[in-house]
Amino acid sequence: MRKLVFPDPFRHNHPPVRELSEIDPGPSTYGEKFADWVYENLGSWKFILIQSILVAVWIILNASAYLRPWDPYPFIFMNLIFSLQSAYTASLILMSQNRQDRLKAHNDYLMNLRAEEESKAVLDNFAAQNRALEEIYEELSAIKSKIEKTA
């Protein structure tokens, strides 16, 4: 019987998977830092409460005419400020999210490379097992043929 040949066992010699927060050096430019600050703070309850208070004060001061109203009803200037805030906020949040997405995509790429390497090792092992089974089958068939001829 021929010697059966199998590939060497797969060795996991890659570094362990790390959390993205461990890999991320954080924002490097002032723009990235500001975009991350907007991303983290404008979606908070603190921001919503402060903005709600400012809007209430704005409306009360302009509607009551306590001071000389600078933005009388229907508060067109306030709507302009909200529109500008929304446009810039959306852009800044997208900038921050894009930076984080690039980091996640790179980490996913590294994980996919490791998975591909391990899958290849498993498939090579299956191929070796198939060859071994074929050889064993051939040997058994030869033994069976000898037995049938002698009987």
Secondary structure, DSSP 8 states (H G I E B T S, - for coil): -------------S-----HHHH-----SHHHHHHHHHHHHTTSHHHHHHHHHHHHHHHHHHHHTSS--SS-TTTHHHHHHHHHHHHHHHHHHHHHHHHHHHHHHHHHHHHHHHHHHHHHHHHHHHHHHHHHHHHHHHHHHHHHHHHHHH-
